[in-house]
Amino acid sequence: MPPDRSRVLQQAQLLASRGQYEAAIAEWKKLAADSPADGTIHNTIGDLQLKRNAAGEAASAFLQAASAFRAEGATLKAIAAFKKVLKYDPSRYEVYRHLGDLNVERGLISSAVQDYLTLGKYYLKERRGKDALEVYKKIVLHDPSNLNAQQRVMLL
């Protein structure tokens, strides 16, 4: 039997207001189990994880939120969640690919190119030339006038 949503929400908010973040997270996770595609639940869990200074767990929750928002077509919410991931765990540079793809969907090619360039730079730094090549090809596809990306494609 699914949990009584309003009751669980009320309990979660009460616990959070008392600073009992782990218990509040447990309540939110009950709701997440019943509604796994609800990005707002995962986003709230991420915010509560931050309050208990668990940045890695927060980033994971924000990734779940971003995926859920993206699946429901809430592009701006997905972008915001992905940016939270990078703010609290910058080592998750793969997020730049998602940001770039979302910016392409929105028609913001220059923003997408910046995201892809950042990802390409990380790949090169880690000596992942094949992955970098794919990213630079993507840049050339969306912005054929980008000489930097064209040169990278020829060199890689």
PyMOL commands that set and color helices and strands:
alter all, ss='L'
color gray80, all
select helices_A, chain A and resi 5-17+21-34+39-51+55-71+75-88+95-105+109-125+129-142+147-155
alter helices_A, ss='H'
color red, helices_A
deselect
rebuild
show_as cartoon
